[in-house]
Amino acid sequence: MLDISITENMTLNEVIRKYPSTIGVFNRFNVDSCCGGARSIKAMAEQDKVDVKTFIDSLVEAAKAGV
């Protein structure tokens, strides 16, 4: 079984590079993963008013589906 590890300290670019299937989550949450890709998930969540746990859970689910 593949270990999916996504933390709030990872940058958006890191997540997309490691788990390309997560790009839809960024779109669904209206998160700019292009120009804002160097931000950490935590910084993005604070700035864009996104619940960190919900966002990370959604990323993990998408990453698992893409494996």
PDB file of N, CA, C, O and CB in Angstrom:
ATOM      1  N   MET A   1       0.851  -1.184   0.000  1.00  0.00           N
ATOM      2  CA  MET A   1       0.000   0.000   0.000  1.00  0.00           C
ATOM      3  C   MET A   1       0.890   1.238   0.000  1.00  0.00           C
ATOM      4  O   MET A   1       1.862   1.314   0.751  1.00  0.00           O
ATOM      5  CB  MET A   1      -0.964   0.003   1.228  1.00  0.00           C
ATOM      6  N   LEU A   2       0.549   2.204  -0.847  1.00  0.00           N
ATOM      7  CA  LEU A   2       1.314   3.428  -0.961  1.00  0.00           C
ATOM      8  C   LEU A   2       0.978   4.377   0.176  1.00  0.00           C
ATOM      9  O   LEU A   2      -0.192   4.594   0.489  1.00  0.00           O
ATOM     10  CB  LEU A   2       1.056   4.094  -2.304  1.00  0.00           C
ATOM     11  N   ASP A   3       2.016   4.945   0.796  1.00  0.00           N
ATOM     12  CA  ASP A   3       1.823   5.891   1.883  1.00  0.00           C
ATOM     13  C   ASP A   3       1.653   7.288   1.296  1.00  0.00           C
ATOM     14  O   ASP A   3       2.564   7.805   0.650  1.00  0.00           O
ATOM     15  CB  ASP A   3       3.013   5.847   2.880  1.00  0.00           C
ATOM     16  N   ILE A   4       0.500   7.895   1.517  1.00  0.00           N
ATOM     17  CA  ILE A   4       0.220   9.249   1.050  1.00  0.00           C
ATOM     18  C   ILE A   4       0.448  10.186   2.233  1.00  0.00           C
ATOM     19  O   ILE A   4      -0.252  10.112   3.243  1.00  0.00           O
ATOM     20  CB  ILE A   4      -1.249   9.380   0.478  1.00  0.00           C
ATOM     21  N   SER A   5       1.427  11.058   2.094  1.00  0.00           N
ATOM     22  CA  SER A   5       1.751  11.975   3.172  1.00  0.00           C
ATOM     23  C   SER A   5       1.672  13.403   2.654  1.00  0.00           C
ATOM     24  O   SER A   5       2.514  13.843   1.872  1.00  0.00           O
ATOM     25  CB  SER A   5       3.150  11.675   3.751  1.00  0.00           C
ATOM     26  N   ILE A   6       0.650  14.117   3.103  1.00  0.00           N
ATOM     27  CA  ILE A   6       0.475  15.518   2.750  1.00  0.00           C
ATOM     28  C   ILE A   6       0.302  16.288   4.047  1.00  0.00           C
ATOM     29  O   ILE A   6      -0.593  15.992   4.840  1.00  0.00           O
ATOM     30  CB  ILE A   6      -0.749  15.730   1.785  1.00  0.00           C
ATOM     31  N   THR A   7       1.155  17.271   4.259  1.00  0.00           N
ATOM     32  CA  THR A   7       1.103  18.056   5.493  1.00  0.00           C
ATOM     33  C   THR A   7       0.868  19.527   5.181  1.00  0.00           C
ATOM     34  O   THR A   7       1.057  19.963   4.046  1.00  0.00           O
ATOM     35  CB  THR A   7       2.399  17.884   6.300  1.00  0.00           C
ATOM     36  N   GLU A   8       0.465  20.277   6.172  1.00  0.00           N
ATOM     37  CA  GLU A   8       0.187  21.699   5.994  1.00  0.00           C
ATOM     38  C   GLU A   8       1.444  22.511   5.700  1.00  0.00           C
ATOM     39  O   GLU A   8       1.352  23.658   5.264  1.00  0.00           O
ATOM     40  CB  GLU A   8      -0.491  22.246   7.225  1.00  0.00           C
ATOM     41  N   ASN A   9       2.610  21.929   5.934  1.00  0.00           N
ATOM     42  CA  ASN A   9       3.859  22.632   5.664  1.00  0.00           C
ATOM     43  C   ASN A   9       4.374  22.430   4.248  1.00  0.00           C
ATOM     44  O   ASN A   9       5.327  23.091   3.835  1.00  0.00           O
ATOM     45  CB  ASN A   9       4.902  22.191   6.633  1.00  0.00           C
ATOM     46  N   MET A  10       3.755  21.525   3.504  1.00  0.00           N
ATOM     47  CA  MET A  10       4.150  21.308   2.106  1.00  0.00           C
ATOM     48  C   MET A  10       3.655  22.475   1.263  1.00  0.00           C
ATOM     49  O   MET A  10       2.613  23.063   1.552  1.00  0.00           O
ATOM     50  CB  MET A  10       3.584  19.957   1.561  1.00  0.00           C
ATOM     51  N   THR A  11       4.417  22.810   0.208  1.00  0.00           N
ATOM     52  CA  THR A  11       3.933  23.841  -0.703  1.00  0.00           C
ATOM     53  C   THR A  11       2.932  23.214  -1.664  1.00  0.00           C
ATOM     54  O   THR A  11       2.890  21.998  -1.851  1.00  0.00           O
ATOM     55  CB  THR A  11       5.109  24.504  -1.479  1.00  0.00           C
ATOM     56  N   LEU A  12       2.140  24.074  -2.258  1.00  0.00           N
ATOM     57  CA  LEU A  12       1.158  23.595  -3.227  1.00  0.00           C
ATOM     58  C   LEU A  12       1.867  22.909  -4.385  1.00  0.00           C
ATOM     59  O   LEU A  12       1.418  21.868  -4.865  1.00  0.00           O
ATOM     60  CB  LEU A  12       0.283  24.757  -3.741  1.00  0.00           C
ATOM     61  N   ASN A  13       2.974  23.491  -4.832  1.00  0.00           N
ATOM     62  CA  ASN A  13       3.745  22.889  -5.926  1.00  0.00           C
ATOM     63  C   ASN A  13       4.258  21.498  -5.568  1.00  0.00           C
ATOM     64  O   ASN A  13       4.249  20.601  -6.412  1.00  0.00           O
ATOM     65  CB  ASN A  13       4.918  23.786  -6.295  1.00  0.00           C
ATOM     66  N   GLU A  14       4.703  21.310  -4.332  1.00  0.00           N
ATOM     67  CA  GLU A  14       5.189  19.993  -3.898  1.00  0.00           C
ATOM     68  C   GLU A  14       4.081  18.949  -3.998  1.00  0.00           C
ATOM     69  O   GLU A  14       4.297  17.837  -4.480  1.00  0.00           O
ATOM     70  CB  GLU A  14       5.724  20.062  -2.453  1.00  0.00           C
ATOM     71  N   VAL A  15       2.904  19.326  -3.538  1.00  0.00           N
ATOM     72  CA  VAL A  15       1.780  18.392  -3.545  1.00  0.00           C
ATOM     73  C   VAL A  15       1.434  17.998  -4.983  1.00  0.00           C
ATOM     74  O   VAL A  15       1.257  16.816  -5.280  1.00  0.00           O
ATOM     75  CB  VAL A  15       0.548  19.015  -2.843  1.00  0.00           C
ATOM     76  N   ILE A  16       1.339  18.983  -5.866  1.00  0.00           N
ATOM     77  CA  ILE A  16       0.975  18.700  -7.254  1.00  0.00           C
ATOM     78  C   ILE A  16       2.054  17.880  -7.949  1.00  0.00           C
ATOM     79  O   ILE A  16       1.743  16.971  -8.718  1.00  0.00           O
ATOM     80  CB  ILE A  16       0.733  20.002  -8.019  1.00  0.00           C
ATOM     81  N   ARG A  17       3.305  18.191  -7.687  1.00  0.00           N
ATOM     82  CA  ARG A  17       4.409  17.453  -8.314  1.00  0.00           C
ATOM     83  C   ARG A  17       4.409  15.991  -7.842  1.00  0.00           C
ATOM     84  O   ARG A  17       4.624  15.074  -8.634  1.00  0.00           O
ATOM     85  CB  ARG A  17       5.772  18.128  -7.984  1.00  0.00           C
ATOM     86  N   LYS A  18       4.166  15.794  -6.551  1.00  0.00           N
ATOM     87  CA  LYS A  18       4.206  14.443  -5.988  1.00  0.00           C
ATOM     88  C   LYS A  18       2.924  13.655  -6.295  1.00  0.00           C
ATOM     89  O   LYS A  18       2.959  12.443  -6.508  1.00  0.00           O
ATOM     90  CB  LYS A  18       4.421  14.515  -4.475  1.00  0.00           C
ATOM     91  N   TYR A  19       1.798  14.371  -6.311  1.00  0.00           N
ATOM     92  CA  TYR A  19       0.491  13.732  -6.514  1.00  0.00           C
ATOM     93  C   TYR A  19      -0.308  14.521  -7.564  1.00  0.00           C
ATOM     94  O   TYR A  19      -1.189  15.300  -7.199  1.00  0.00           O
ATOM     95  CB  TYR A  19      -0.303  13.647  -5.163  1.00  0.00           C
ATOM     96  N   PRO A  20      -0.018  14.335  -8.842  1.00  0.00           N
ATOM     97  CA  PRO A  20      -0.688  15.105  -9.896  1.00  0.00           C
ATOM     98  C   PRO A  20      -2.219  14.996  -9.889  1.00  0.00           C
ATOM     99  O   PRO A  20      -2.908  15.902 -10.358  1.00  0.00           O
ATOM    100  CB  PRO A  20      -0.176  14.658 -11.228  1.00  0.00           C
ATOM    101  N   SER A  21      -2.733  13.915  -9.369  1.00  0.00           N
ATOM    102  CA  SER A  21      -4.188  13.728  -9.359  1.00  0.00           C
ATOM    103  C   SER A  21      -4.900  14.688  -8.403  1.00  0.00           C
ATOM    104  O   SER A  21      -6.131  14.713  -8.362  1.00  0.00           O
ATOM    105  CB  SER A  21      -4.520  12.297  -8.980  1.00  0.00           C
ATOM    106  N   THR A  22      -4.143  15.479  -7.634  1.00  0.00           N
ATOM    107  CA  THR A  22      -4.757  16.414  -6.689  1.00  0.00           C
ATOM    108  C   THR A  22      -5.157  17.740  -7.324  1.00  0.00           C
ATOM    109  O   THR A  22      -5.818  18.548  -6.672  1.00  0.00           O
ATOM    110  CB  THR A  22      -3.814  16.675  -5.552  1.00  0.00           C
ATOM    111  N   ILE A  23      -4.778  17.987  -8.570  1.00  0.00           N
ATOM    112  CA  ILE A  23      -5.042  19.285  -9.194  1.00  0.00           C
ATOM    113  C   ILE A  23      -6.528  19.649  -9.161  1.00  0.00           C
ATOM    114  O   ILE A  23      -6.875  20.823  -9.031  1.00  0.00           O
ATOM    115  CB  ILE A  23      -4.545  19.281 -10.633  1.00  0.00           C
ATOM    116  N   GLY A  24      -7.390  18.665  -9.277  1.00  0.00           N
ATOM    117  CA  GLY A  24      -8.830  18.923  -9.222  1.00  0.00           C
ATOM    118  C   GLY A  24      -9.277  19.474  -7.881  1.00  0.00           C
ATOM    119  O   GLY A  24     -10.228  20.253  -7.816  1.00  0.00           O
ATOM    120  N   VAL A  25      -8.600  19.077  -6.809  1.00  0.00           N
ATOM    121  CA  VAL A  25      -8.946  19.578  -5.475  1.00  0.00           C
ATOM    122  C   VAL A  25      -8.657  21.071  -5.406  1.00  0.00           C
ATOM    123  O   VAL A  25      -9.455  21.835  -4.863  1.00  0.00           O
ATOM    124  CB  VAL A  25      -8.158  18.816  -4.370  1.00  0.00           C
ATOM    125  N   PHE A  26      -7.529  21.487  -5.948  1.00  0.00           N
ATOM    126  CA  PHE A  26      -7.195  22.910  -5.959  1.00  0.00           C
ATOM    127  C   PHE A  26      -8.259  23.688  -6.716  1.00  0.00           C
ATOM    128  O   PHE A  26      -8.677  24.761  -6.280  1.00  0.00           O
ATOM    129  CB  PHE A  26      -5.807  23.145  -6.589  1.00  0.00           C
ATOM    130  N   ASN A  27      -8.695  23.156  -7.839  1.00  0.00           N
ATOM    131  CA  ASN A  27      -9.738  23.807  -8.630  1.00  0.00           C
ATOM    132  C   ASN A  27     -11.056  23.858  -7.863  1.00  0.00           C
ATOM    133  O   ASN A  27     -11.737  24.884  -7.860  1.00  0.00           O
ATOM    134  CB  ASN A  27      -9.932  23.076  -9.962  1.00  0.00           C
ATOM    135  N   ARG A  28     -11.412  22.758  -7.218  1.00  0.00           N
ATOM    136  CA  ARG A  28     -12.679  22.682  -6.485  1.00  0.00           C
ATOM    137  C   ARG A  28     -12.734  23.683  -5.333  1.00  0.00           C
ATOM    138  O   ARG A  28     -13.795  24.228  -5.029  1.00  0.00           O
ATOM    139  CB  ARG A  28     -12.891  21.271  -5.950  1.00  0.00           C
ATOM    140  N   PHE A  29     -11.585  23.924  -4.691  1.00  0.00           N
ATOM    141  CA  PHE A  29     -11.519  24.857  -3.572  1.00  0.00           C
ATOM    142  C   PHE A  29     -11.174  26.283  -4.031  1.00  0.00           C
ATOM    143  O   PHE A  29     -10.985  27.177  -3.207  1.00  0.00           O
ATOM    144  CB  PHE A  29     -10.488  24.374  -2.556  1.00  0.00           C
ATOM    145  N   ASN A  30     -11.095  26.485  -5.361  1.00  0.00           N
ATOM    146  CA  ASN A  30     -10.747  27.793  -5.930  1.00  0.00           C
ATOM    147  C   ASN A  30      -9.419  28.323  -5.405  1.00  0.00           C
ATOM    148  O   ASN A  30      -9.295  29.501  -5.068  1.00  0.00           O
ATOM    149  CB  ASN A  30     -11.842  28.796  -5.632  1.00  0.00           C
ATOM    150  N   VAL A  31      -8.432  27.440  -5.342  1.00  0.00           N
ATOM    151  CA  VAL A  31      -7.096  27.794  -4.864  1.00  0.00           C
ATOM    152  C   VAL A  31      -6.184  27.974  -6.071  1.00  0.00           C
ATOM    153  O   VAL A  31      -6.108  27.103  -6.937  1.00  0.00           O
ATOM    154  CB  VAL A  31      -6.531  26.703  -3.894  1.00  0.00           C
ATOM    155  N   ASP A  32      -5.496  29.104  -6.121  1.00  0.00           N
ATOM    156  CA  ASP A  32      -4.555  29.390  -7.203  1.00  0.00           C
ATOM    157  C   ASP A  32      -3.285  28.584  -6.959  1.00  0.00           C
ATOM    158  O   ASP A  32      -2.456  28.946  -6.124  1.00  0.00           O
ATOM    159  CB  ASP A  32      -4.239  30.921  -7.295  1.00  0.00           C
ATOM    160  N   SER A  33      -3.146  27.498  -7.692  1.00  0.00           N
ATOM    161  CA  SER A  33      -1.971  26.637  -7.520  1.00  0.00           C
ATOM    162  C   SER A  33      -0.877  26.978  -8.514  1.00  0.00           C
ATOM    163  O   SER A  33       0.183  26.351  -8.512  1.00  0.00           O
ATOM    164  CB  SER A  33      -2.359  25.174  -7.666  1.00  0.00           C
ATOM    165  N   CYS A  34      -1.119  27.951  -9.353  1.00  0.00           N
ATOM    166  CA  CYS A  34      -0.121  28.346 -10.351  1.00  0.00           C
ATOM    167  C   CYS A  34       0.739  29.470  -9.774  1.00  0.00           C
ATOM    168  O   CYS A  34       1.892  29.253  -9.401  1.00  0.00           O
ATOM    169  CB  CYS A  34      -0.805  28.799 -11.685  1.00  0.00           C
ATOM    170  N   CYS A  35       0.179  30.647  -9.708  1.00  0.00           N
ATOM    171  CA  CYS A  35       0.939  31.803  -9.203  1.00  0.00           C
ATOM    172  C   CYS A  35       1.200  31.694  -7.700  1.00  0.00           C
ATOM    173  O   CYS A  35       2.184  32.236  -7.197  1.00  0.00           O
ATOM    174  CB  CYS A  35       0.184  33.106  -9.505  1.00  0.00           C
ATOM    175  N   GLY A  36       0.323  30.998  -6.991  1.00  0.00           N
ATOM    176  CA  GLY A  36       0.476  30.860  -5.546  1.00  0.00           C
ATOM    177  C   GLY A  36       1.067  29.533  -5.127  1.00  0.00           C
ATOM    178  O   GLY A  36       0.971  29.149  -3.962  1.00  0.00           O
ATOM    179  N   GLY A  37       1.678  28.825  -6.064  1.00  0.00           N
ATOM    180  CA  GLY A  37       2.167  27.477  -5.790  1.00  0.00           C
ATOM    181  C   GLY A  37       3.312  27.360  -4.814  1.00  0.00           C
ATOM    182  O   GLY A  37       3.568  26.275  -4.293  1.00  0.00           O
ATOM    183  N   ALA A  38       4.006  28.447  -4.555  1.00  0.00           N
ATOM    184  CA  ALA A  38       5.129  28.396  -3.619  1.00  0.00           C
ATOM    185  C   ALA A  38       4.676  28.527  -2.172  1.00  0.00           C
ATOM    186  O   ALA A  38       5.480  28.373  -1.252  1.00  0.00           O
ATOM    187  CB  ALA A  38       6.127  29.491  -3.942  1.00  0.00           C
ATOM    188  N   ARG A  39       3.393  28.811  -1.965  1.00  0.00           N
ATOM    189  CA  ARG A  39       2.873  28.934  -0.597  1.00  0.00           C
ATOM    190  C   ARG A  39       2.710  27.557   0.041  1.00  0.00           C
ATOM    191  O   ARG A  39       2.506  26.555  -0.644  1.00  0.00           O
ATOM    192  CB  ARG A  39       1.524  29.685  -0.594  1.00  0.00           C
ATOM    193  N   SER A  40       2.803  27.535   1.353  1.00  0.00           N
ATOM    194  CA  SER A  40       2.506  26.291   2.063  1.00  0.00           C
ATOM    195  C   SER A  40       0.984  26.132   2.109  1.00  0.00           C
ATOM    196  O   SER A  40       0.240  27.098   1.939  1.00  0.00           O
ATOM    197  CB  SER A  40       3.127  26.291   3.517  1.00  0.00           C
ATOM    198  N   ILE A  41       0.545  24.910   2.339  1.00  0.00           N
ATOM    199  CA  ILE A  41      -0.890  24.671   2.477  1.00  0.00           C
ATOM    200  C   ILE A  41      -1.438  25.511   3.619  1.00  0.00           C
ATOM    201  O   ILE A  41      -2.529  26.072   3.512  1.00  0.00           O
ATOM    202  CB  ILE A  41      -1.182  23.169   2.716  1.00  0.00           C
ATOM    203  N   LYS A  42      -0.699  25.600   4.699  1.00  0.00           N
ATOM    204  CA  LYS A  42      -1.150  26.380   5.857  1.00  0.00           C
ATOM    205  C   LYS A  42      -1.319  27.855   5.490  1.00  0.00           C
ATOM    206  O   LYS A  42      -2.339  28.458   5.821  1.00  0.00           O
ATOM    207  CB  LYS A  42      -0.152  26.237   7.024  1.00  0.00           C
ATOM    208  N   ALA A  43      -0.334  28.438   4.810  1.00  0.00           N
ATOM    209  CA  ALA A  43      -0.415  29.850   4.413  1.00  0.00           C
ATOM    210  C   ALA A  43      -1.568  30.081   3.445  1.00  0.00           C
ATOM    211  O   ALA A  43      -2.283  31.077   3.550  1.00  0.00           O
ATOM    212  CB  ALA A  43       0.906  30.305   3.774  1.00  0.00           C
ATOM    213  N   MET A  44      -1.748  29.159   2.500  1.00  0.00           N
ATOM    214  CA  MET A  44      -2.845  29.268   1.548  1.00  0.00           C
ATOM    215  C   MET A  44      -4.178  29.231   2.266  1.00  0.00           C
ATOM    216  O   MET A  44      -5.072  30.023   1.967  1.00  0.00           O
ATOM    217  CB  MET A  44      -2.774  28.150   0.510  1.00  0.00           C
ATOM    218  N   ALA A  45      -4.313  28.320   3.209  1.00  0.00           N
ATOM    219  CA  ALA A  45      -5.574  28.165   3.930  1.00  0.00           C
ATOM    220  C   ALA A  45      -5.917  29.429   4.708  1.00  0.00           C
ATOM    221  O   ALA A  45      -7.068  29.865   4.728  1.00  0.00           O
ATOM    222  CB  ALA A  45      -5.502  26.967   4.879  1.00  0.00           C
ATOM    223  N   GLU A  46      -4.908  30.010   5.348  1.00  0.00           N
ATOM    224  CA  GLU A  46      -5.144  31.245   6.095  1.00  0.00           C
ATOM    225  C   GLU A  46      -5.539  32.378   5.154  1.00  0.00           C
ATOM    226  O   GLU A  46      -6.480  33.120   5.433  1.00  0.00           O
ATOM    227  CB  GLU A  46      -3.894  31.636   6.901  1.00  0.00           C
ATOM    228  N   GLN A  47      -4.833  32.510   4.057  1.00  0.00           N
ATOM    229  CA  GLN A  47      -5.083  33.590   3.109  1.00  0.00           C
ATOM    230  C   GLN A  47      -6.411  33.424   2.376  1.00  0.00           C
ATOM    231  O   GLN A  47      -7.158  34.390   2.213  1.00  0.00           O
ATOM    232  CB  GLN A  47      -3.953  33.667   2.106  1.00  0.00           C
ATOM    233  N   ASP A  48      -6.708  32.195   1.931  1.00  0.00           N
ATOM    234  CA  ASP A  48      -7.904  31.938   1.130  1.00  0.00           C
ATOM    235  C   ASP A  48      -9.097  31.476   1.959  1.00  0.00           C
ATOM    236  O   ASP A  48     -10.148  31.148   1.408  1.00  0.00           O
ATOM    237  CB  ASP A  48      -7.600  30.908   0.083  1.00  0.00           C
ATOM    238  N   LYS A  49      -8.940  31.448   3.272  1.00  0.00           N
ATOM    239  CA  LYS A  49     -10.022  31.051   4.193  1.00  0.00           C
ATOM    240  C   LYS A  49     -10.565  29.656   3.877  1.00  0.00           C
ATOM    241  O   LYS A  49     -11.767  29.448   3.713  1.00  0.00           O
ATOM    242  CB  LYS A  49     -11.166  32.071   4.133  1.00  0.00           C
ATOM    243  N   VAL A  50      -9.625  28.714   3.800  1.00  0.00           N
ATOM    244  CA  VAL A  50      -9.953  27.316   3.532  1.00  0.00           C
ATOM    245  C   VAL A  50      -9.643  26.512   4.794  1.00  0.00           C
ATOM    246  O   VAL A  50      -8.617  26.735   5.437  1.00  0.00           O
ATOM    247  CB  VAL A  50      -9.151  26.763   2.291  1.00  0.00           C
ATOM    248  N   ASP A  51     -10.530  25.578   5.150  1.00  0.00           N
ATOM    249  CA  ASP A  51     -10.288  24.718   6.302  1.00  0.00           C
ATOM    250  C   ASP A  51      -9.155  23.743   5.964  1.00  0.00           C
ATOM    251  O   ASP A  51      -9.273  22.939   5.040  1.00  0.00           O
ATOM    252  CB  ASP A  51     -11.586  23.949   6.708  1.00  0.00           C
ATOM    253  N   VAL A  52      -8.062  23.824   6.722  1.00  0.00           N
ATOM    254  CA  VAL A  52      -6.863  23.027   6.432  1.00  0.00           C
ATOM    255  C   VAL A  52      -7.152  21.536   6.460  1.00  0.00           C
ATOM    256  O   VAL A  52      -6.747  20.813   5.551  1.00  0.00           O
ATOM    257  CB  VAL A  52      -5.760  23.351   7.428  1.00  0.00           C
ATOM    258  N   LYS A  53      -7.843  21.067   7.485  1.00  0.00           N
ATOM    259  CA  LYS A  53      -8.091  19.631   7.609  1.00  0.00           C
ATOM    260  C   LYS A  53      -8.930  19.111   6.447  1.00  0.00           C
ATOM    261  O   LYS A  53      -8.610  18.079   5.857  1.00  0.00           O
ATOM    262  CB  LYS A  53      -8.789  19.324   8.936  1.00  0.00           C
ATOM    263  N   THR A  54      -9.987  19.815   6.124  1.00  0.00           N
ATOM    264  CA  THR A  54     -10.841  19.409   5.010  1.00  0.00           C
ATOM    265  C   THR A  54     -10.063  19.389   3.707  1.00  0.00           C
ATOM    266  O   THR A  54     -10.201  18.468   2.902  1.00  0.00           O
ATOM    267  CB  THR A  54     -12.043  20.344   4.888  1.00  0.00           C
ATOM    268  N   PHE A  55      -9.241  20.419   3.503  1.00  0.00           N
ATOM    269  CA  PHE A  55      -8.449  20.516   2.280  1.00  0.00           C
ATOM    270  C   PHE A  55      -7.456  19.360   2.190  1.00  0.00           C
ATOM    271  O   PHE A  55      -7.365  18.699   1.156  1.00  0.00           O
ATOM    272  CB  PHE A  55      -7.706  21.863   2.224  1.00  0.00           C
ATOM    273  N   ILE A  56      -6.716  19.114   3.262  1.00  0.00           N
ATOM    274  CA  ILE A  56      -5.727  18.029   3.247  1.00  0.00           C
ATOM    275  C   ILE A  56      -6.418  16.679   3.082  1.00  0.00           C
ATOM    276  O   ILE A  56      -5.933  15.830   2.334  1.00  0.00           O
ATOM    277  CB  ILE A  56      -4.884  18.041   4.542  1.00  0.00           C
ATOM    278  N   ASP A  57      -7.532  16.467   3.759  1.00  0.00           N
ATOM    279  CA  ASP A  57      -8.278  15.209   3.598  1.00  0.00           C
ATOM    280  C   ASP A  57      -8.693  15.011   2.134  1.00  0.00           C
ATOM    281  O   ASP A  57      -8.625  13.899   1.610  1.00  0.00           O
ATOM    282  CB  ASP A  57      -9.532  15.199   4.517  1.00  0.00           C
ATOM    283  N   SER A  58      -9.121  16.087   1.487  1.00  0.00           N
ATOM    284  CA  SER A  58      -9.518  16.011   0.081  1.00  0.00           C
ATOM    285  C   SER A  58      -8.319  15.716  -0.810  1.00  0.00           C
ATOM    286  O   SER A  58      -8.428  14.952  -1.769  1.00  0.00           O
ATOM    287  CB  SER A  58     -10.191  17.316  -0.356  1.00  0.00           C
ATOM    288  N   LEU A  59      -7.175  16.320  -0.498  1.00  0.00           N
ATOM    289  CA  LEU A  59      -5.950  16.046  -1.264  1.00  0.00           C
ATOM    290  C   LEU A  59      -5.538  14.600  -1.138  1.00  0.00           C
ATOM    291  O   LEU A  59      -5.183  13.966  -2.132  1.00  0.00           O
ATOM    292  CB  LEU A  59      -4.812  16.946  -0.801  1.00  0.00           C
ATOM    293  N   VAL A  60      -5.580  14.068   0.070  1.00  0.00           N
ATOM    294  CA  VAL A  60      -5.190  12.673   0.303  1.00  0.00           C
ATOM    295  C   VAL A  60      -6.128  11.734  -0.453  1.00  0.00           C
ATOM    296  O   VAL A  60      -5.677  10.770  -1.072  1.00  0.00           O
ATOM    297  CB  VAL A  60      -5.203  12.344   1.819  1.00  0.00           C
ATOM    298  N   GLU A  61      -7.413  12.008  -0.404  1.00  0.00           N
ATOM    299  CA  GLU A  61      -8.392  11.179  -1.113  1.00  0.00           C
ATOM    300  C   GLU A  61      -8.109  11.186  -2.624  1.00  0.00           C
ATOM    301  O   GLU A  61      -8.148  10.138  -3.269  1.00  0.00           O
ATOM    302  CB  GLU A  61      -9.834  11.682  -0.830  1.00  0.00           C
ATOM    303  N   ALA A  62      -7.829  12.358  -3.177  1.00  0.00           N
ATOM    304  CA  ALA A  62      -7.526  12.457  -4.611  1.00  0.00           C
ATOM    305  C   ALA A  62      -6.218  11.774  -4.948  1.00  0.00           C
ATOM    306  O   ALA A  62      -6.099  11.136  -5.994  1.00  0.00           O
ATOM    307  CB  ALA A  62      -7.472  13.915  -5.047  1.00  0.00           C
ATOM    308  N   ALA A  63      -5.236  11.902  -4.071  1.00  0.00           N
ATOM    309  CA  ALA A  63      -3.936  11.253  -4.315  1.00  0.00           C
ATOM    310  C   ALA A  63      -4.087   9.736  -4.324  1.00  0.00           C
ATOM    311  O   ALA A  63      -3.490   9.055  -5.158  1.00  0.00           O
ATOM    312  CB  ALA A  63      -2.902  11.677  -3.243  1.00  0.00           C
ATOM    313  N   LYS A  64      -4.877   9.210  -3.404  1.00  0.00           N
ATOM    314  CA  LYS A  64      -5.107   7.756  -3.354  1.00  0.00           C
ATOM    315  C   LYS A  64      -5.855   7.282  -4.603  1.00  0.00           C
ATOM    316  O   LYS A  64      -5.564   6.210  -5.135  1.00  0.00           O
ATOM    317  CB  LYS A  64      -5.907   7.376  -2.081  1.00  0.00           C
ATOM    318  N   ALA A  65      -6.802   8.071  -5.059  1.00  0.00           N
ATOM    319  CA  ALA A  65      -7.574   7.698  -6.240  1.00  0.00           C
ATOM    320  C   ALA A  65      -6.700   7.708  -7.493  1.00  0.00           C
ATOM    321  O   ALA A  65      -6.955   6.962  -8.439  1.00  0.00           O
ATOM    322  CB  ALA A  65      -8.763   8.647  -6.419  1.00  0.00           C
ATOM    323  N   GLY A  66      -5.678   8.546  -7.497  1.00  0.00           N
ATOM    324  CA  GLY A  66      -4.819   8.658  -8.656  1.00  0.00           C
ATOM    325  C   GLY A  66      -3.708   7.636  -8.722  1.00  0.00           C
ATOM    326  O   GLY A  66      -2.979   7.572  -9.712  1.00  0.00           O
ATOM    327  N   VAL A  67      -3.569   6.830  -7.672  1.00  0.00           N
ATOM    328  CA  VAL A  67      -2.487   5.836  -7.617  1.00  0.00           C
ATOM    329  C   VAL A  67      -2.843   4.613  -8.409  1.00  0.00           C
ATOM    330  O   VAL A  67      -2.054   3.671  -8.477  1.00  0.00           O
ATOM    331  CB  VAL A  67      -2.178   5.445  -6.179  1.00  0.00           C
TER     332      VAL A  67
END
